[in-house]
Amino acid sequence: MRRIKVAKVLMTFVLLGGSLLSFVLDWSPNHLLNPLWHPHARFHGALLLFLLAGVSLTGAWLLWRRSKEPEVAFKVATAVSVAYWTPLFYIPFLLPSSTWWAGMPGAEPHLDGVMIYPNLIVAALFLVLTIVAYRLSGTGQSVEKDA
């Protein structure tokens, strides 16, 4: 029972923390408040943030409500997290005019000569936490049934 509570807390952090972090980082001069962004692009960026907040709150509510099927809540919460964080890894391949870097071109951070993108590190961390929470919940594990 303790394992499931830890899984709920961790998944709640992933959902609500990820949503809050997205607001803090994206409602900034290098994203939504950037004067170089087209006004309609800002609109869609803000729309995405509010959608993320709504589905994250819904996922958290599902995790903590009383239910005869708590595994459904973990599946939904996992799906929300995966649906939000995994596109960060492939959007620039689908939309070549986009980039992982939000700063000034040419100022990308490097580590030992390798370009790193902080947002991909954050996305990877949130995905790892999602997997850990999902595994801790016991959701998806096969249960032996009496024959």
C-alpha atoms as an extended CHARMM CRD file, in Angstrom:
* protein
*
       147  EXT
         1         1  MET       CA              0.0000000000        0.0000000000        0.0000000000  PROA      1               0.0000000000
         2         2  ARG       CA              2.8850000000        2.3710000000        0.7790000000  PROA      2               0.0000000000
         3         3  ARG       CA              4.3380000000        1.7160000000       -2.6800000000  PROA      3               0.0000000000
         4         4  ILE       CA              1.1210000000        2.8700000000       -4.3430000000  PROA      4               0.0000000000
         5         5  LYS       CA              1.0360000000        6.0470000000       -2.2300000000  PROA      5               0.0000000000
         6         6  VAL       CA              4.6420000000        6.8320000000       -3.2360000000  PROA      6               0.0000000000
         7         7  ALA       CA              3.6550000000        6.1760000000       -6.8690000000  PROA      7               0.0000000000
         8         8  LYS       CA              0.6870000000        8.5640000000       -6.5470000000  PROA      8               0.0000000000
         9         9  VAL       CA              2.8250000000       11.3090000000       -5.0010000000  PROA      9               0.0000000000
        10        10  LEU       CA              5.5090000000       10.8730000000       -7.6590000000  PROA      10              0.0000000000
        11        11  MET       CA              3.0120000000       10.8720000000      -10.5370000000  PROA      11              0.0000000000
        12        12  THR       CA              1.2510000000       13.9110000000       -9.0470000000  PROA      12              0.0000000000
        13        13  PHE       CA              4.6020000000       15.7050000000       -8.9540000000  PROA      13              0.0000000000
        14        14  VAL       CA              5.2050000000       14.7490000000      -12.5970000000  PROA      14              0.0000000000
        15        15  LEU       CA              1.7910000000       16.0430000000      -13.6740000000  PROA      15              0.0000000000
        16        16  LEU       CA              1.4380000000       19.1840000000      -11.5730000000  PROA      16              0.0000000000
        17        17  GLY       CA              5.1390000000       19.9880000000      -11.2890000000  PROA      17              0.0000000000
        18        18  GLY       CA              5.5910000000       19.5900000000      -15.0330000000  PROA      18              0.0000000000
        19        19  SER       CA              2.6260000000       21.8270000000      -15.7140000000  PROA      19              0.0000000000
        20        20  LEU       CA              3.8010000000       24.4960000000      -13.2810000000  PROA      20              0.0000000000
        21        21  LEU       CA              7.3690000000       24.3240000000      -14.5980000000  PROA      21              0.0000000000
        22        22  SER       CA              6.0700000000       24.7250000000      -18.1470000000  PROA      22              0.0000000000
        23        23  PHE       CA              4.1520000000       27.8680000000      -17.1570000000  PROA      23              0.0000000000
        24        24  VAL       CA              7.1510000000       29.3430000000      -15.3290000000  PROA      24              0.0000000000
        25        25  LEU       CA              9.5840000000       28.6550000000      -18.1640000000  PROA      25              0.0000000000
        26        26  ASP       CA              7.3230000000       29.3400000000      -21.1470000000  PROA      26              0.0000000000
        27        27  TRP       CA              5.5420000000       32.4750000000      -19.8920000000  PROA      27              0.0000000000
        28        28  SER       CA              8.8080000000       34.3270000000      -20.2910000000  PROA      28              0.0000000000
        29        29  PRO       CA             10.6380000000       36.7370000000      -22.6330000000  PROA      29              0.0000000000
        30        30  ASN       CA             12.2590000000       33.9010000000      -24.5860000000  PROA      30              0.0000000000
        31        31  HSD       CA              8.9200000000       32.1710000000      -25.2490000000  PROA      31              0.0000000000
        32        32  LEU       CA              5.3930000000       33.5800000000      -25.0310000000  PROA      32              0.0000000000
        33        33  LEU       CA              6.5070000000       37.1190000000      -24.2350000000  PROA      33              0.0000000000
        34        34  ASN       CA              9.1040000000       37.1880000000      -27.0010000000  PROA      34              0.0000000000
        35        35  PRO       CA              8.2710000000       40.1310000000      -29.3030000000  PROA      35              0.0000000000
        36        36  LEU       CA              9.6760000000       38.1810000000      -32.2620000000  PROA      36              0.0000000000
        37        37  TRP       CA              6.9670000000       35.5260000000      -31.9300000000  PROA      37              0.0000000000
        38        38  HSD       CA              3.9240000000       35.9110000000      -34.1440000000  PROA      38              0.0000000000
        39        39  PRO       CA              0.9100000000       36.8590000000      -31.9750000000  PROA      39              0.0000000000
        40        40  HSD       CA             -0.9950000000       33.7650000000      -33.0820000000  PROA      40              0.0000000000
        41        41  ALA       CA              1.9770000000       31.5520000000      -32.1630000000  PROA      41              0.0000000000
        42        42  ARG       CA              1.8190000000       33.0860000000      -28.6720000000  PROA      42              0.0000000000
        43        43  PHE       CA             -1.8880000000       32.2990000000      -28.5630000000  PROA      43              0.0000000000
        44        44  HSD       CA             -1.2400000000       28.6320000000      -29.3970000000  PROA      44              0.0000000000
        45        45  GLY       CA              1.6300000000       28.4420000000      -26.9110000000  PROA      45              0.0000000000
        46        46  ALA       CA             -0.5980000000       29.7520000000      -24.1280000000  PROA      46              0.0000000000
        47        47  LEU       CA             -3.4120000000       27.4570000000      -25.2390000000  PROA      47              0.0000000000
        48        48  LEU       CA             -1.0730000000       24.4690000000      -24.9070000000  PROA      48              0.0000000000
        49        49  LEU       CA             -0.0730000000       25.5330000000      -21.3900000000  PROA      49              0.0000000000
        50        50  PHE       CA             -3.6820000000       25.7850000000      -20.2580000000  PROA      50              0.0000000000
        51        51  LEU       CA             -4.5280000000       22.4560000000      -21.9020000000  PROA      51              0.0000000000
        52        52  LEU       CA             -1.5700000000       20.8680000000      -20.1040000000  PROA      52              0.0000000000
        53        53  ALA       CA             -2.7610000000       22.3530000000      -16.7970000000  PROA      53              0.0000000000
        54        54  GLY       CA             -6.2690000000       21.0200000000      -17.3520000000  PROA      54              0.0000000000
        55        55  VAL       CA             -5.2950000000       17.4850000000      -18.2790000000  PROA      55              0.0000000000
        56        56  SER       CA             -2.6560000000       17.4160000000      -15.5200000000  PROA      56              0.0000000000
        57        57  LEU       CA             -5.2350000000       18.4360000000      -12.9250000000  PROA      57              0.0000000000
        58        58  THR       CA             -7.6160000000       15.8120000000      -14.2990000000  PROA      58              0.0000000000
        59        59  GLY       CA             -4.9030000000       13.1580000000      -14.1000000000  PROA      59              0.0000000000
        60        60  ALA       CA             -4.0700000000       14.1310000000      -10.5070000000  PROA      60              0.0000000000
        61        61  TRP       CA             -7.7430000000       14.0440000000       -9.5610000000  PROA      61              0.0000000000
        62        62  LEU       CA             -8.0680000000       10.5700000000      -11.0860000000  PROA      62              0.0000000000
        63        63  LEU       CA             -5.0550000000        9.3740000000       -9.0790000000  PROA      63              0.0000000000
        64        64  TRP       CA             -6.4230000000       10.5110000000       -5.7360000000  PROA      64              0.0000000000
        65        65  ARG       CA            -10.1620000000        9.8540000000       -6.0700000000  PROA      65              0.0000000000
        66        66  ARG       CA            -11.6740000000        6.6920000000       -4.6750000000  PROA      66              0.0000000000
        67        67  SER       CA            -12.0320000000        4.1360000000       -7.4150000000  PROA      67              0.0000000000
        68        68  LYS       CA            -12.6000000000        0.4420000000       -7.9430000000  PROA      68              0.0000000000
        69        69  GLU       CA            -10.1200000000        0.6860000000      -10.8410000000  PROA      69              0.0000000000
        70        70  PRO       CA             -7.1300000000        2.7300000000       -9.5840000000  PROA      70              0.0000000000
        71        71  GLU       CA             -4.9610000000        1.2910000000      -12.3460000000  PROA      71              0.0000000000
        72        72  VAL       CA             -6.9840000000        3.2980000000      -14.8710000000  PROA      72              0.0000000000
        73        73  ALA       CA             -5.8440000000        6.5110000000      -13.1560000000  PROA      73              0.0000000000
        74        74  PHE       CA             -2.1910000000        5.4830000000      -13.4650000000  PROA      74              0.0000000000
        75        75  LYS       CA             -2.6490000000        4.6060000000      -17.1230000000  PROA      75              0.0000000000
        76        76  VAL       CA             -4.2640000000        7.9940000000      -17.8260000000  PROA      76              0.0000000000
        77        77  ALA       CA             -1.6430000000        9.9040000000      -15.8250000000  PROA      77              0.0000000000
        78        78  THR       CA              1.1330000000        8.0270000000      -17.6290000000  PROA      78              0.0000000000
        79        79  ALA       CA             -0.4550000000        8.7040000000      -21.0080000000  PROA      79              0.0000000000
        80        80  VAL       CA             -0.7370000000       12.4310000000      -20.2270000000  PROA      80              0.0000000000
        81        81  SER       CA              2.9080000000       12.6370000000      -19.1960000000  PROA      81              0.0000000000
        82        82  VAL       CA              4.1860000000       10.6190000000      -22.1530000000  PROA      82              0.0000000000
        83        83  ALA       CA              1.9940000000       12.5690000000      -24.5870000000  PROA      83              0.0000000000
        84        84  TYR       CA              3.4280000000       15.8640000000      -23.3390000000  PROA      84              0.0000000000
        85        85  TRP       CA              7.1190000000       15.0410000000      -22.8300000000  PROA      85              0.0000000000
        86        86  THR       CA              8.0120000000       12.6740000000      -25.7040000000  PROA      86              0.0000000000
        87        87  PRO       CA              7.2990000000       15.1360000000      -28.5470000000  PROA      87              0.0000000000
        88        88  LEU       CA             10.1190000000       17.3180000000      -27.2340000000  PROA      88              0.0000000000
        89        89  PHE       CA             12.4900000000       14.7110000000      -28.6490000000  PROA      89              0.0000000000
        90        90  TYR       CA             11.0970000000       14.5990000000      -32.1920000000  PROA      90              0.0000000000
        91        91  ILE       CA              9.3320000000       17.8790000000      -33.0280000000  PROA      91              0.0000000000
        92        92  PRO       CA             12.4090000000       19.4380000000      -34.7390000000  PROA      92              0.0000000000
        93        93  PHE       CA             12.5240000000       16.4130000000      -37.0430000000  PROA      93              0.0000000000
        94        94  LEU       CA              8.8540000000       16.8630000000      -38.0020000000  PROA      94              0.0000000000
        95        95  LEU       CA              9.0800000000       20.6520000000      -38.1340000000  PROA      95              0.0000000000
        96        96  PRO       CA             12.6190000000       21.4730000000      -39.3160000000  PROA      96              0.0000000000
        97        97  SER       CA             12.1050000000       25.2170000000      -38.8230000000  PROA      97              0.0000000000
        98        98  SER       CA             11.7710000000       24.6010000000      -35.0710000000  PROA      98              0.0000000000
        99        99  THR       CA             14.5920000000       24.1370000000      -32.5890000000  PROA      99              0.0000000000
       100       100  TRP       CA             15.1960000000       22.7120000000      -29.1350000000  PROA      100             0.0000000000
       101       101  TRP       CA             17.1110000000       25.8540000000      -28.1280000000  PROA      101             0.0000000000
       102       102  ALA       CA             15.1300000000       28.8680000000      -26.8600000000  PROA      102             0.0000000000
       103       103  GLY       CA             18.0850000000       31.2180000000      -26.4480000000  PROA      103             0.0000000000
       104       104  MET       CA             20.1570000000       33.2370000000      -28.8640000000  PROA      104             0.0000000000
       105       105  PRO       CA             21.3310000000       31.1960000000      -31.8660000000  PROA      105             0.0000000000
       106       106  GLY       CA             24.9550000000       30.2270000000      -31.4200000000  PROA      106             0.0000000000
       107       107  ALA       CA             24.7270000000       30.4130000000      -27.6160000000  PROA      107             0.0000000000
       108       108  GLU       CA             23.6790000000       26.7910000000      -27.1470000000  PROA      108             0.0000000000
       109       109  PRO       CA             25.2790000000       25.1830000000      -24.0740000000  PROA      109             0.0000000000
       110       110  HSD       CA             28.0240000000       22.6120000000      -24.6260000000  PROA      110             0.0000000000
       111       111  LEU       CA             29.4430000000       19.9380000000      -22.3560000000  PROA      111             0.0000000000
       112       112  ASP       CA             32.7990000000       18.5280000000      -23.4310000000  PROA      112             0.0000000000
       113       113  GLY       CA             32.1690000000       19.9000000000      -26.9170000000  PROA      113             0.0000000000
       114       114  VAL       CA             28.7250000000       18.2830000000      -27.2020000000  PROA      114             0.0000000000
       115       115  MET       CA             25.6990000000       20.5330000000      -27.5540000000  PROA      115             0.0000000000
       116       116  ILE       CA             23.1750000000       19.9250000000      -24.7830000000  PROA      116             0.0000000000
       117       117  TYR       CA             19.6120000000       21.1170000000      -24.5170000000  PROA      117             0.0000000000
       118       118  PRO       CA             18.3730000000       21.6660000000      -20.9520000000  PROA      118             0.0000000000
       119       119  ASN       CA             14.7390000000       21.1340000000      -21.9650000000  PROA      119             0.0000000000
       120       120  LEU       CA             15.5600000000       17.6420000000      -23.2660000000  PROA      120             0.0000000000
       121       121  ILE       CA             17.2620000000       16.8040000000      -19.9780000000  PROA      121             0.0000000000
       122       122  VAL       CA             14.1560000000       17.9580000000      -18.0920000000  PROA      122             0.0000000000
       123       123  ALA       CA             11.8870000000       15.9830000000      -20.4450000000  PROA      123             0.0000000000
       124       124  ALA       CA             14.0080000000       12.8580000000      -19.9870000000  PROA      124             0.0000000000
       125       125  LEU       CA             13.8900000000       13.2840000000      -16.2140000000  PROA      125             0.0000000000
       126       126  PHE       CA             10.1030000000       13.6450000000      -16.2040000000  PROA      126             0.0000000000
       127       127  LEU       CA              9.7570000000       10.5790000000      -18.4290000000  PROA      127             0.0000000000
       128       128  VAL       CA             12.0000000000        8.5350000000      -16.1240000000  PROA      128             0.0000000000
       129       129  LEU       CA              9.9210000000        9.6630000000      -13.1240000000  PROA      129             0.0000000000
       130       130  THR       CA              6.7730000000        8.7070000000      -15.0270000000  PROA      130             0.0000000000
       131       131  ILE       CA              8.1130000000        5.2130000000      -15.6590000000  PROA      131             0.0000000000
       132       132  VAL       CA              9.2150000000        4.8350000000      -12.0350000000  PROA      132             0.0000000000
       133       133  ALA       CA              5.7910000000        5.9240000000      -10.7450000000  PROA      133             0.0000000000
       134       134  TYR       CA              3.9970000000        3.6380000000      -13.1950000000  PROA      134             0.0000000000
       135       135  ARG       CA              6.1600000000        0.6650000000      -12.1870000000  PROA      135             0.0000000000
       136       136  LEU       CA              5.7230000000        1.4300000000       -8.4760000000  PROA      136             0.0000000000
       137       137  SER       CA              1.9610000000        1.4890000000       -8.9320000000  PROA      137             0.0000000000
       138       138  GLY       CA              1.9940000000       -2.1240000000      -10.0660000000  PROA      138             0.0000000000
       139       139  THR       CA             -0.2200000000       -1.1810000000      -13.0050000000  PROA      139             0.0000000000
       140       140  GLY       CA              0.2340000000       -3.4260000000      -16.0030000000  PROA      140             0.0000000000
       141       141  GLN       CA              1.7510000000       -6.2970000000      -14.0370000000  PROA      141             0.0000000000
       142       142  SER       CA              0.1460000000       -9.6020000000      -14.7980000000  PROA      142             0.0000000000
       143       143  VAL       CA             -1.8420000000      -11.1380000000      -11.9820000000  PROA      143             0.0000000000
       144       144  GLU       CA             -2.2540000000      -14.8920000000      -11.8090000000  PROA      144             0.0000000000
       145       145  LYS       CA             -5.8590000000      -15.9210000000      -11.8250000000  PROA      145             0.0000000000
       146       146  ASP       CA             -7.2300000000      -19.1370000000      -10.4690000000  PROA      146             0.0000000000
       147       147  ALA       CA             -7.8900000000      -21.6310000000      -13.2180000000  PROA      147             0.0000000000
